[in-house]
Amino acid sequence: MPQSMRALVAGKIGEPTDVLRLESRPVPTPEAGQALIRVQATPIHASDLHMLRGRYGFSPEFPTVVGMECVGRIEALGPDTEGLRIGERVVTVGVTGTWQEYIVADTGRLLPVPDDLSDSSACQLAVNPLTALLLVTHELDVRPGEWMLQTAAGSTVGRLVIQLARHLGIRTINVVRRRDAVEEIKTLGGEEVICTADEDLLQRVTEIAGPPGVRKAIDCVAGEVGARVSQALAPGGEVVVYGALSTHRQADPAALTIPLPARSIIYETKVVRGFWLYHWLGTTSPQDALRALSDVRDLVADEVLNIPPGQPFPLEHFTEAVSLAETPAHGGKPLFVFEEGGVP
C-alpha cells in the first residue's frame, strides 16, 4: 500500500478553479470500526461547488477536500472490525471528502454493491437517486393515483422522480422552463408537463388536477417559481423545497428567497418546508440511511431508475471537469476516476 495519495484540496472559499489544488497527502489509517477505501470514482455535484463558493448550508474548515459520495474497494480494516471484508466493493453514504484516492469511513456508512453495477452508476447512488426516493416516499408519502407537482423536471433529480413515480403509480405534473423539453419529459414518463415560458402555472395546474387540486409538491427552483408552486397547491397542501436553481450562482444568502403570498399560506393553511439531504443523513441512524440506500441500489439494479453514464476525468484534469459540470446541457455528470480506463 502506498504511503501517499493524490487529493484535490481547496485552500479557501472562492471560485473552484481558483482555489483547488492537486496535492500529495498521507494515506489515512483506519481505526476500530472503520475501513480504508481505495476510491474508484466520485462525482462532481453542484453542492460541492456551492460549498467551495461559500453558499452551502455549512462551511468546512479550510483547507479541505470536498466530495459527497464514491464507489471503491476496501483496502484495509481497522482493528477488530467485522462485517465487511478486504477487497469488497462498496459505496459510501453520509461520508464527505471523496475527491482523493483513499478515504477512511465508518463501516456503518458503507453499503456493498455488486460488480455488475457500473462504477458510474454506483458512485452516484447516494445523492440524487436517494434524494428522489426520500422526497417522494419519506417526505411526502405520495400514494398511487395521487397527483404530485414538481419543478425542474429536466434536472437529474427531476428525471429520477418521474421514473420512480411511474413505477409507484403516482401521477406527475412536471414544470420546465423550455418548450423543447416538453416532449422529452413526456417520453420519460411525465404525465403532464407545464412550460413556464409560454404557459401560466396556476391556470394549467387547475386545468390538469381539477377541483381537488394538487396537495403535494417538490420544488428545486425557489424564487418566483417556488412562490407560484405554493399558490397552485390545494388548501392544506404541502411543498418541500430542496434547491434554489433560480439563484444558482448567487453567493449572497439574502438573495435566496421565495416570495410567498401570505393570504394563500395563512387562510389555506398550506405548508412550505425544506429538505436537505446532508441534514437528513446527519439526523438519521446509519442503519436507516443504509436501508434507504439499499432500496436505491435495488431500484437501479432492477432498472426502475436509470442513472445516465458519467464522463470520467483523471484528478489532474479537475479544471476541465469543474467547467463541464457547470456547462448547460453538458450530458453525463463529470466523475473523477483514479484508475486508468475506469468508469466504462
TIVOLUM-657226 format. One record per residue (C-alpha): x, y, z. Coordinates in pm, whole numbers, padded with zeros to 5 digits, always signed. Example, Ala and Ser with C-alpha at 12.3 -4.5 7.8 and 13.67 -1.06 7.14 Angstrom:
// TIVOLUM-657226
+01230-00450+00780+01367-00106+00714
//
This chain:
// TIVOLUM-657226
+00000+00000+00000+00142+00343-00089+00226+00589+00186+00094+00894-00001-00201+00970-00224-00334+01237-00458-00602+01467-00319-00788+01765-00464-00764+02026-00189-00943+02362-00157-00735+02614+00035-01011+02871+00093-01354+02987-00021-01364+03107-00379-01420+03009-00739-01349+02634-00760-01091+02657-01038-00907+02928-00842-00893+02760-00501-00850+02390-00589-00502+02239-00594-00379+01885-00655-00170+01781-00355+00001+01478-00210-00127+01368+00132-00055+01071+00361-00282+00771+00318-00508+00767+00628-00516+00476+00873-00849+00316+00972-00933+00285+01340-01161+00029+01507-01495+00013+01325-01354+00181+01016-01238+00079+00670-00982+00225+00434-01133+00256+00086-00945+00296-00237-01173+00529-00433-01256+00424-00788-01497+00701-00892-01655+01008-00732-01887+01266-00894-01884+01646-00905-02215+01777-00769-02348+02133-00772-02349+02118-00390-01971+02057-00393-01921+02376-00592-02169+02567-00372-01961+02464-00070-01640+02591-00231-01810+02923-00307-01939+02957+00050-02310+02936-00033-02385+02589+00101-02564+02505+00426-02235+02486+00614-01875+02583+00553-01597+02331+00621-01272+02420+00786-01016+02502+00517-00801+02359+00368-01046+02080+00287-01127+01800+00047-01489+01801-00075-01690+01530-00249-02008+01366-00115-02016+01010-00246-01800+00747-00411-01754+00385-00503-01438+00195-00415-01289-00120-00271-01191-00188+00088-00814-00181+00111-00780-00237+00488-00992-00271+00802-00931-00119+01142-00855-00337+01445-01133-00579+01548-01357-00458+01263-01611-00706+01133-01900-00718+00886-01705-00631+00572-01404-00786+00403-01092-00659+00231-01149-00632-00144-01524-00580-00110-01675-00318-00340-01875-00054-00152-02042+00285-00182-02046+00549+00089-02344+00729+00241-02303+01041+00454-01924+01041+00403-01754+01358+00274-01408+01428+00136-01419+01179-00152-01212+01377-00405-00898+01182-00314-00750+00839-00378-00816+00692-00032-01072+00770+00237-01146+00629+00582-01511+00569+00673-01709+00402+00950-01826+00061+00829-02182+00159+00922-02165+00414+00639-02071+00159+00371-02302-00046+00150-02176-00338-00061-02265-00318-00430-02249-00592-00695-01971-00594-00952-02220-00583-01240-02331-00232-01132-02106+00011-01320-01872+00245-01135-02060+00534-01294-02397+00425-01151-02257+00307-00817-02076+00632-00738-02396+00832-00797-02640+00633-00580-02618+00826-00255-02710+01183-00354-02953+01228-00643-03139+00892-00650-03155+00885-00271-03293+01240-00270-03561+01143-00523-03667+00839-00322-03681+01028+00008-03877+01321-00135-04149+01104-00286-04180+00837-00017-04037+00960+00313-04102+01334+00299-04439+01344+00120-04561+00982+00121-04727+01028-00217-04978+00748-00280-05058+00561-00603-05302+00756-00820-05226+01085-00641-05104+01394-00826-04761+01535-00741-04626+01863-00880-04253+01914-00933-04034+02192-01073-03703+02145-01257-03840+01825-01407-03549+01807-01650-03288+01806-01374-03118+01487-01260-03341+01453-00954-03647+01556-01155-03593+01279-01408-03541+01023-01132-03863+01139-00964-04052+01080-01290-03912+00727-01321-03990+00647-00959-04340+00794-00981-04418+00586-01288-04302+00274-01100-04518+00361-00797-04828+00464-00995-04803+00832-00898-04929+01096-01143-04686+01382-01205-04724+01741-01319-04381+01849-01433-04267+02209-01467-03995+02300-01719-03854+02630-01850-03810+02542-02217-04067+02431-02475-03819+02189-02634-03804+01994-02306-04176+01909-02301-04175+01607-02532-03862+01468-02370-04026+01475-02026-04341+01308-02161-04130+01038-02329-03958+00976-01996-04297+00912-01834-04411+01252-01710-04790+01250-01732-04836+01626-01767-04583+01899-01845-04612+02275-01793-04372+02507-01975-04339+02836-01786-04201+03010-02096-04548+03024-02252-04797+02879-02000-04945+03004-01674-04854+02760-01399-05158+02828-01181-05406+02801-01467-05255+02481-01604-05248+02309-01263-05616+02389-01220-05695+02252-01564-05499+01932-01504-05586+01843-01146-05940+01980-01141-06126+02099-00829-05941+01867-00586-05613+02031-00684-05263+01914-00600-05181+01856-00236-04814+01758-00268-04526+01923-00449-04147+01938-00457-03956+02246-00566-03593+02284-00669-03615+02635-00814-03735+02870-00535-03775+03236-00627-04090+03337-00815-04147+02984-00949-04139+02842-00598-04395+03101-00491-04625+03004-00778-04600+02640-00678-04720+02721-00327-05012+02918-00474-05102+02625-00702-05144+02388-00407-05487+02286-00286-05583+02410+00063-05386+02215+00320-05126+02122+00058-04755+02092+00117-04446+02178-00085-04098+02057+00004-03819+02283-00120-03486+02111-00182-03298+02354-00407-03275+02709-00539-03182+02683-00907-03326+03027-00977-03023+03171-00794-02772+02903-00890-02463+03127-00893-02583+03365-00621-02335+03393-00332-02540+03635-00120-02761+03432+00118-03005+03725+00143-03084+03687-00226-03204+03327-00188-03574+03394-00141-03923+03260-00207-04176+03548-00210-04470+03361-00059-04817+03518-00071-04926+03543+00292-05302+03512+00231-05257+03182+00047-05037+03042+00323-05248+03164+00615-05606+03117+00501-05549+02798+00307-05319+02650+00575-05050+02546+00331-04710+02418+00439-04377+02516+00285-04075+02338+00431-03726+02241+00333-03536+01920+00273-03157+01896+00289-03005+01554+00232-02700+01640+00443-02926+01719+00740-03127+01401+00685-02810+01192+00685-02689+01367+00999-03011+01306+01194-03099+00959+01067-02941+00647+01211-02673+00486+00990-02893+00174+00978-03189+00367+00836-02964+00552+00591-02816+00225+00466-03164+00074+00439-03278+00363+00218-02962+00342+00009-03014-00032-00027-03360+00041-00171-03200+00281-00420-02935+00023-00515-03207-00233-00585-03416+00012-00790-03113+00090-01005-03015-00277-01035-03372-00360-01142-03359-00076-01399-03650+00109-01241-03417+00406-01201-03172+00491-01477-02862+00693-01393-02709+00837-01712-02344+00738-01762-02097+00990-01625-01797+01138-01800-01466+01023-01649-01180+01263-01573-00846+01197-01405-00796+01414-01098-00526+01610-01281-00791+01745-01522-01005+01897-01247-01027+02239-01413-01185+02090-01723-01414+01865-01515-01541+02151-01296-01602+02371-01602-01801+02095-01768-02011+02044-01452-02143+02400-01491-02197+02392-01866-02570+02385-01957-02684+02054-02109-02338+01909-02057-02452+01549-02077-02330+01291-01825-02210+01412-01487-01831+01460-01462-01667+01190-01248-01319+01182-01103-01163+00839-01160-00842+00705-01010-00769+00404-01227-00677+00411-01593-00971+00308-01804-01213+00345-01511-01588+00401-01545-01691+00212-01858
//
